Amino acid sequence: MGRDSRAYILTTPIKLDSNENPFGPSPLAIKAMQAALADCGSYPDDQASALRHKLAERHAVSPEQILVTGGLTELLGMLARTFLPDRRNAVTSQRSFIVYGIATQAANARLIEVPMRGDTFDLRRIAAAANQDTGIIFLANPNNPTGTLVTADEVDELLSKIPQHVVVVLDEAYYEFAAAFAIKRGLKYSRSVDYVREGCNVVVLRTFSKVYGLAGARVGYGIASAQLVARISKQRALYCVSSLAQAGAVAALDDEAHTRMAVENNTDQSERLIPALSELGYVTPVPWANFLYAELGRDSTRFAEQLQQEGIAVRALEPWGAPQAIRMTIGTPGQNDALLQALRKLKGS
């Protein structure tokens, strides 16, 4: 390999650090966004009406129970501003999605992080931590970054134990991957939308950033009672989802073949990567999302820097409270070939 090629690899690594769809967006979504360019002189539909109605039909809820936002990070901030000002804290688990802390702090509230049980949530301790000062419980399921999951029955039990005023945010950003794993493993993963239909104090989060490959377009959405959606919507910025993003998301929902390809690749490649990582001596929980969590037994920041030099970008997890762990997106077969080659090289160094 010539010097120029090596320099290119160093500056443009295989991106396995952000849990993106390695196949990118659906061709239908790209075509729809290209067509929407002609209308960019006008402001977007502030209500995202076409997308909202399509999502409502898909989830068998009313359009008033769907809130579309510019990605889930924005929606998490809206939730914190809505439900935390009159409360003093939110509750979640240690080693969970880092934005929960950012959103809570921005709302001038305190985040209570409950210790994990192994690599998964301790829901009994989470329920016990919720009190009269708690506004929100954040539950990432599957969890980012550990990739672990709590079952539908376990979530049922949690909901039965917490104070009625607490809003439970069920963050299912990786829903499609987890649902596929659950079918294969014979497990009931989620009844989240059922809770909404039953009128529970629950907000379900989904996104177009993962399985639909539209991370750069920034489209997320929440499913909740019409009353909760109306309250949360007061925090929404005007025109927060662009015309291009709305068009791409609507079209992405129609391309089931593209979504199925991403999910099947993820399931198949996870079964290949897990034993390979085990052979290298890394401790990896059974995954339920489109990424792998691995305990290295060494400083992960330095390790990630070394992998970067080999042309692979992964996420070092010291900011998540796991200084010896990394998170790796499950990529295409070719990307995973390169990842394993680099990992084996570093193991031998």
N, C-alpha and C positions, 0 to 999 in steps of 0.2 A: 504494500500500500504506500503510495507516494505521500510526501509531506502535505500537499494541498488537501488530499482526502482526509488525512488524520486531523488537520485543523478544522475541517468541516464537521467531523464527528464531535470534536470537543466543543464546538460552539452550537451545534444543533443536535442535542442528545435525543435518544428515544424517550419520549415523555411518559413516564409511568408514575408520576408523582401527584396527579390531581384527580384520579378516578374518572377520567373521561372515557367516552366510547372510542376505542381505537379505530373504528371504521368511520367515524365522523357522522355527519347528519345524513339523513335519507336523501337520495336524489330528488324525490318529490318535494322535500322541504327546501332544498337548494333552488329548485325550479320556481317554487312559489315565492321565495324571497327575492329572486331575480325579477319576477313579474311585478312584485310590490314596489320595486325601485321607482317605477314611473309615477307612483302616487306619493313620493316622499316630500312633495311640496306642501302636503296637507298634514295636519296633526293626526295622530293615530286615534282610533276609537278608544276613548278613555275607559270604557267599560269592558273592552275586549269581548264584545258581545258574541261574535261567531265562535270564538274559542271557549268562552264560558258556557254557552249552550251545548257545544259538542261534549265538553267535559261533564256537564250535568247529565246528559243523556247516557254517557258511558258509565257513570257511577250511580245512576238511578236516583238522583237527587234533583232538587229544583235549581235553576240558575242562581237564585238568591243565596244558595248555600255554597257557591263557588266564588273564590276571590283570587284573581290572577294578578301577580306582581312581577317586578323585575328581578327574578331569582329568589331563592329561599333566604339568602342572607338579608335582603331587604325585608322580607316577610317576618323573619325572626326579630328584627328591630321593631317592626310595627307591633308585634305581639308583646314585646317587653314594654313599649310605651303605653300600650292599652291596659295591660293587666298588672303591671308592677308599681305604678306611682302610688296607689293606695295601699300597697303591701310592702313589706320590707325585704322579702327574699324570693328567690326561685330555687328549685331543687333539681339536681341532676346527678349523674354518676361521675366519679373520677374517670379520667381517660375517655372522655366523650367529646363531642363536636366542640371545637374551640370557640366557635362564634356564640355559643350560649353565654359564655362569660363576657364576651365583648358586648353583646346586646344588653345583658343585665346591668353591667357597669354603666353603660350609656344611659340607662334609665334610672341611675342613682339608687340601684338596689344591690342586694348581696346575693351571690350565688353560693349555695350550699352544695358541695360535691361529696357524695357518699362513696365510701370505699367500695371497690368491686369485690365480687366473689370469684376469685380466679381471674379470668379474662372477660367475664360477663357481669351484667347488672345484678345487684342484690336488691330486688324489688321490695322485700320486707323492710329493709333499712331505709329505702327511699320513701316508702309509705310512712314509716315512723318519723322521718325527718320533717314531713309536711305538717305545718301547724297553722294557727290563725293568721300568722303574718306571711304565709306563703301565697303567692299569686299564681305561679306556674310550676308545673313539673315538666321538664324537657326530657323526652325519652326517644333517643335515636334508635330505630329498630329496622334493619341491622345498625349496629353501632359503628360510628366512625371515630377512632381508627381501628378498633380491634376486630371488626367484621363479624362479631358475635350477635346472637339473636335471642330474644325472649319470645316464648310462644304465646298464642292467642289466649290460652287458658291462664297463663301467668299474668298477662295484662288484665284479664277479667278480674283476677284476684286483687291486683293493685287498685283497680277502680273501685272495688267494693270496700277498700280500707281507708281511702283518703277523704279529707273534708270536702263537703259538697261545693264550697266556693272555689276550690282550686281548679284551674284550667289545665288539663293534661294535653300537652302538645306531642302528638305521635308523629315523629319525623321519619317518614318512610321514603326518603330520597332514593333508596335502592330497592324499592318495592318489587319491581319486575324481576330482578335477579333473585331476590329472596323467595318470591313466589315459585319460581322455577325450581330452585333447590328444594323447597318444601314439598312440592309434588314428588320429586325424585326420592326424597328421604321419608315420605309418608308422614308428614307433620303438618299440623294446622298452624299457619304462620300468623294471619292477621284477620281480625274482625273489625278493623278500625272504622270503616265506613258504616258498618252496622251500628256502631255506637252513635254516630252522627244521626242516623235515621231514627234511633231510639231517643234522641234528645239529650244525650249525655253532654257533660261540660268538656268536650273534646274538640281539638282542632287537628285535623290530619294534614300533613304536608307531603306534597309530591313535587317532582321537578322534571323539566325537559333537558336538564344538563347532563344526565347520566345515560340511560338506555337510549334516549332519542338523539344524543350526540349534538345538542344545541347549547353547550356550555357558554359559548361566546355570545349567544343571542340573549341570554339572561331571561328565562321564563320559568317561574315557579308558580305554584298555586296551593291554596288551602281549601279544605272541605270542612264545613262546620254548620251549626244551626244558622238560620237566617239572622237571628238576633245577634249571635256572636260575629258573624260576617259584617253586619251593619256597624257594630262597635269598632271592629278592627279597621274597617274601610276609612274611618275618619282620620287614620294616620297615614293613608296612602298619598304619595306624591302624584300630582297631576301628570297625565300622559306617561306613566312610568314604564309602560311596555310598548316598544316601538312597533310601527306597522309591519316592518320586516320580521320582527320576532313573532308577532301574532300570526302572520301568514305562514311562517315556517312551522310553528307549533301545530296549527290546524292541519297542515299537510302531513306532518310527521305522524299524527295519530292514524292516518289512513294507510301508512306503509307498514303493514304488519309483517311483511317478509323481512324488511330491514331490521325491525325490532327483534324478530325471532332469530335472525342470524347472530345478532349481538349477544343475545341471551344464551343461545346454544354454544357459541364459541366460549363464552365465559364459563359455563358449566363444564365443558369438555377440558378446557385448558387448566382449570383449577385442579382437576383430578390428575393432571400431568405434573403440575408444579408442586403440589403438596408433598408427594414422596421425594421429589428431587431436592426440595428444601430440607426435608428431614435428613436425607443422606448427607447434606452439608452441615448438619448439626444445629439447624435453626429451629426454634420452637414456634410452631405456627398453628393457631386455633383453626378449627374447621370453618371455612369461610361461608358467609351467606350473602355477600355483596359482590362487587366487581373488583375487589382488591384483596390483598393478603397482608396480614400483620405478622411480623416475624421478630422474635426476640433473638438478638445476635450474641449477647454475652460480651459486648464491647461497645465503645462509644459510637453511637449511631451517626452523629454529625460528621465525624471524621470518615466513617465508612461511606456515607452518602457522597462525600466529596471525592473519595477514591472511585466510586462507581461512576460519578460524573466524568472523571478522566477516562473511563472506559466507554463513554458514550451512552450512559444510562442515567436518567434522572429518577430518583425515588424520594420519598418524604421521610426525613429524620424526625422523630417524634418527641424530642426533648420538650418542646412547648406544650405537648399534651401530657407531660408528666411521665414519659417513658423514654428516658435518656439512652437506653440500650436497644431500642426497637425502631424498625422502619416499616413503612407502608408502601406496598407496590401494587400498582394497577395490574390487573390480569389483561395482558395485551393479545395481539394476534399471535399465531404460532411462530412467525418469524421474529417478532419482538421478544417473545419468551425464549426463543433460541438464544438471542443475543444476551438477554438477562442472565440466563443460566451459565452461559460461557463466561460472562464477566464475574459472576459470583464464584464460580469455580476457580477462576484465576486469582481473585482476591483471597480465597480460602487457602490457596497454596502459597501465598506471598508472606 
